[in-house]
């Protein structure tokens, strides 16, 4: 679980980098919303998971630099999250928090694809 959590946290950093570098106002705003909301969502997910499991996750020394394209970055995150969220407990409250993360990822993809 620690790897999932750290990847989600780093996605905020990578979105922040894209936010600074984009020449598109729409991308700037979408990425700004993503990097502002992600840390709080991840914090809630991690704390609730620790409450359910009674364990502290191990966090790997892992960071992947951002992709060239912000849409590619968020789509890769969507794929990763979809494949790896199964490591989370099945409790509905944990899955609801994970769904909130997924919703933010999906809405950011929409904004990056369709709002110019």
The 8 nearest C-alpha neighbors of each residue, nearest first, counted from 0:
[[1, 3, 2, 86, 56, 4, 87, 57],
 [0, 2, 58, 56, 57, 4, 3, 5],
 [1, 3, 5, 0, 4, 58, 59, 6],
 [4, 2, 0, 6, 1, 5, 7, 83],
 [3, 5, 1, 7, 2, 6, 8, 0],
 [4, 6, 8, 2, 7, 3, 9, 1],
 [7, 5, 9, 3, 8, 4, 2, 10],
 [8, 6, 10, 4, 5, 9, 3, 41],
 [9, 7, 5, 10, 6, 11, 38, 4],
 [8, 10, 12, 6, 11, 7, 5, 13],
 [9, 11, 13, 7, 8, 12, 14, 6],
 [10, 12, 34, 14, 9, 13, 8, 37],
 [13, 11, 15, 9, 10, 14, 16, 34],
 [12, 14, 10, 16, 65, 15, 11, 9],
 [15, 13, 17, 11, 16, 12, 30, 34],
 [14, 16, 18, 12, 13, 17, 34, 11],
 [15, 17, 13, 19, 18, 14, 12, 20],
 [16, 18, 14, 20, 19, 15, 21, 69],
 [19, 17, 27, 15, 16, 30, 20, 21],
 [20, 18, 16, 17, 21, 15, 27, 22],
 [19, 21, 17, 18, 16, 22, 27, 15],
 [22, 20, 23, 18, 17, 19, 27, 26],
 [21, 23, 24, 20, 27, 26, 19, 18],
 [24, 22, 26, 21, 25, 27, 115, 28],
 [23, 25, 27, 26, 28, 22, 115, 21],
 [26, 24, 28, 115, 27, 23, 114, 29],
 [27, 25, 29, 23, 28, 24, 111, 30],
 [26, 28, 18, 24, 25, 30, 29, 31],
 [27, 29, 31, 25, 26, 30, 24, 32],
 [30, 28, 26, 32, 31, 27, 107, 110],
 [29, 31, 33, 32, 18, 27, 28, 14],
 [32, 30, 28, 34, 33, 29, 27, 18],
 [31, 33, 35, 29, 30, 34, 36, 28],
 [34, 32, 30, 31, 36, 35, 37, 29],
 [35, 33, 11, 31, 37, 36, 32, 14],
 [34, 36, 32, 33, 37, 31, 38, 11],
 [37, 35, 33, 34, 39, 38, 32, 40],
 [36, 38, 40, 34, 39, 35, 33, 11],
 [39, 37, 41, 40, 36, 42, 8, 35],
 [40, 38, 42, 41, 37, 36, 43, 35],
 [39, 41, 37, 43, 42, 38, 44, 100],
 [40, 42, 44, 38, 43, 39, 45, 37],
 [43, 41, 39, 45, 44, 40, 38, 46],
 [44, 42, 40, 46, 41, 45, 47, 39],
 [43, 45, 41, 47, 42, 46, 96, 48],
 [46, 44, 48, 42, 47, 43, 41, 49],
 [45, 47, 49, 43, 48, 44, 42, 50],
 [46, 48, 50, 44, 49, 45, 43, 51],
 [49, 47, 51, 45, 50, 46, 52, 44],
 [48, 50, 46, 52, 53, 54, 47, 51],
 [51, 49, 47, 48, 53, 52, 46, 54],
 [52, 50, 48, 49, 53, 47, 88, 54],
 [51, 53, 49, 54, 50, 48, 88, 55],
 [54, 52, 49, 50, 51, 55, 48, 47],
 [55, 53, 52, 49, 56, 50, 51, 48],
 [54, 56, 49, 57, 53, 52, 1, 48],
 [57, 55, 1, 58, 0, 54, 49, 45],
 [58, 56, 1, 59, 55, 0, 2, 54],
 [57, 59, 1, 2, 56, 60, 5, 4],
 [60, 58, 61, 2, 57, 1, 5, 62],
 [59, 61, 58, 62, 5, 2, 57, 1],
 [62, 60, 59, 63, 5, 2, 6, 58],
 [61, 63, 64, 9, 60, 6, 5, 59],
 [64, 62, 65, 61, 9, 6, 66, 13],
 [65, 63, 62, 66, 13, 9, 67, 12],
 [66, 64, 13, 63, 72, 67, 16, 17],
 [65, 67, 72, 68, 71, 64, 69, 13],
 [66, 68, 65, 69, 71, 72, 17, 70],
 [67, 69, 71, 66, 70, 72, 17, 65],
 [70, 68, 72, 71, 17, 73, 67, 66],
 [71, 69, 73, 72, 68, 111, 74, 108],
 [72, 70, 74, 68, 69, 73, 75, 66],
 [73, 71, 69, 75, 70, 66, 74, 68],
 [72, 74, 76, 70, 75, 71, 77, 69],
 [75, 73, 77, 71, 76, 72, 70, 78],
 [76, 74, 78, 72, 73, 77, 71, 79],
 [75, 77, 73, 79, 74, 78, 80, 72],
 [78, 76, 74, 80, 75, 79, 81, 73],
 [79, 77, 75, 81, 76, 80, 82, 74],
 [80, 78, 76, 82, 81, 77, 83, 75],
 [79, 81, 77, 83, 82, 78, 84, 76],
 [82, 80, 78, 79, 83, 84, 77, 85],
 [81, 83, 79, 80, 84, 78, 85, 77],
 [84, 82, 80, 85, 81, 79, 86, 3],
 [83, 85, 86, 80, 87, 81, 82, 3],
 [84, 86, 83, 87, 82, 88, 81, 89],
 [87, 85, 84, 0, 83, 88, 3, 89],
 [88, 86, 85, 84, 89, 0, 93, 48],
 [87, 89, 90, 93, 86, 48, 94, 85],
 [90, 88, 91, 87, 94, 93, 85, 92],
 [91, 89, 93, 92, 88, 94, 51, 87],
 [90, 92, 94, 93, 95, 89, 88, 96],
 [91, 93, 95, 94, 90, 96, 47, 89],
 [94, 92, 96, 90, 95, 91, 97, 48],
 [93, 95, 97, 91, 96, 92, 98, 90],
 [96, 94, 98, 92, 97, 93, 91, 99],
 [95, 97, 99, 93, 98, 94, 44, 92],
 [96, 98, 94, 100, 99, 95, 93, 101],
 [97, 99, 101, 95, 96, 100, 102, 94],
 [100, 98, 102, 96, 97, 101, 103, 95],
 [101, 99, 97, 103, 98, 102, 104, 40],
 [102, 100, 98, 104, 99, 103, 105, 97],
 [101, 103, 99, 105, 104, 100, 98, 106],
 [104, 102, 100, 106, 101, 105, 107, 99],
 [103, 105, 101, 107, 102, 106, 108, 100],
 [106, 104, 102, 108, 107, 103, 101, 109],
 [105, 107, 109, 103, 108, 104, 102, 110],
 [106, 108, 110, 104, 109, 105, 103, 29],
 [109, 107, 105, 111, 106, 110, 112, 104],
 [110, 108, 106, 112, 107, 111, 113, 105],
 [109, 111, 107, 114, 108, 113, 112, 29],
 [110, 112, 108, 109, 26, 113, 70, 107],
 [113, 111, 109, 110, 108, 114, 70, 115],
 [112, 114, 110, 109, 111, 115, 108, 25],
 [115, 113, 110, 111, 25, 112, 109, 26],
 [114, 25, 113, 23, 26, 111, 24, 112]]
